[in-house]
Amino acid sequence: MGSFILYGPVTLRGKVEISGAKNAALPILASIPLIKGITVLHNVPRLEDVHTMIQILRSIGVKVEWKGENTLLIINEGSCTGDVPYELVRKMRASFNILGPLTLSVGKASVAQPGGCAIGLRPVNFHIDGLEKLGFSVSISHGTVHATAPGRVDESEVVVSFPKVSVGATEHIMTTAAGMKGLTLQINNAAQEPEIEDLQNFLNSCGARITGAGTSSLTVEGVEELQGCEYTIMYDRIEAGTYLIAAAATHGEVEVVNACSNHLGALLEVFEHMGVNFTCNENGITVKAGDVYRPVKIEVNPYPGFPTDLQPQILAMLSTVKGVSLVKENVFKSRFGHVPELNRMGALIVVEDSVAVVEGVEELTGAPVEATDLRAAASLLIAALMAKGETIISHIEHIFRGYEKVIEKFRGLGVNIVYEPRDVE
Ligand code: EPZ
């Protein structure tokens, strides 16, 4: 397990370019069993999770190869097999979304039931209920989900209303229905994340007929076949938000190129409340940090609310804001693995009933800490930049799942990160 070693405090200065969005690339790749022929995807980030999804596609018979830095050439000749290797699905929950497209393409398929992780139980009941509503028969045995596709669908109308907003379930059911000719699907209480709109745009470029992505009400008219296309994936709003928070937290001056203000409204609203100076233009967002910030109350909610994937990062920033800030986590109730580690660095954060109460301290101090998941790793990296002295972040491999060229990008902003691939004693 590797470690980052860095000394703070550091003031970030310079320019950083945001990569393609992990959480747009993954559902698009999961849809490929339904997309026949040649697909060319641009702006695909080279991340651990993307590599895992590529391995899964290759394991079921799809040809995938990198053409240049961030372009994938994908050839699906329509002869996929229906069994996805357990050890690959176990690595990454988002791979579960291949079940519907693969089952529809092959007739039957089996995919490992995803386990939980550091941020919660992560059940897939909404996915399974949705597939059953589409006419699939689904069974679970020995930790594997087995599905069989319905026969040809006559003209039929199906309504799926999710009891709770779910990004993955919305994407999974929307994608599967897109390839079901004769079916009209209405999804209510759909997730509204921009990545779902990107997925809709990709599928429609392949011949799908989907409307409403980005709102809570989606309509899908299934078609006979989806043909490959050439598509450019959106930029990663969570990566952008992470760098914006790092810049503000270190009172630096950073231009985050390709950051899209339309996708970061909730964060920018928090910045305004806190007194962070920033400007937006067509190239991105520039933070020209203020000196003294105001404490704030944040409600973490599904999009367009404050994103749960930026909650660990903003918590690090709030730890040295004078006064008391509150952050209520309404998506993943137990997503606070980073809190005990931040407290080891001198933060004063108490979590009660999914609310983090942050009492601002004068400064953080460097310490050996451990990353529990992807965004916790980002949170500890920000805290290490703020802290006085040496910080060693172990289990740092989590960060490579979601941040392309993270070492180079932070070094480009003036940070001297040492990466030790083995555990530091
Ligand atoms: C997606 O995960 C993202 N991952 C997560 O980003 C993100 O945190 C999450 O959405 C919320 O925005 C990808 O897009 C690959 P959910 P997902 O289904 O789809 C419950 C990151 O750091 N639920 O929206 O798995 C669930 O337990 C990752 O990039 C059910 O109860 O999240 C949670 O409480 C972390 N049953 C809530 O819904 C289900 O069948 C929202 O989860 C599905 C979900």
Boltz pocket constraint, residues with backbone or C-beta under 6 A from the ligand:
constraints:
  - pocket:
      binder: B
      contacts: [[A, 22], [A, 23], [A, 26], [A, 93], [A, 94], [A, 120], [A, 121], [A, 122], [A, 123], [A, 124], [A, 125], [A, 126], [A, 127], [A, 128], [A, 164], [A, 165], [A, 166], [A, 167], [A, 168], [A, 169], [A, 191], [A, 308], [A, 309], [A, 331], [A, 332], [A, 333], [A, 374], [A, 375], [A, 402]]
      max_distance: 6.0
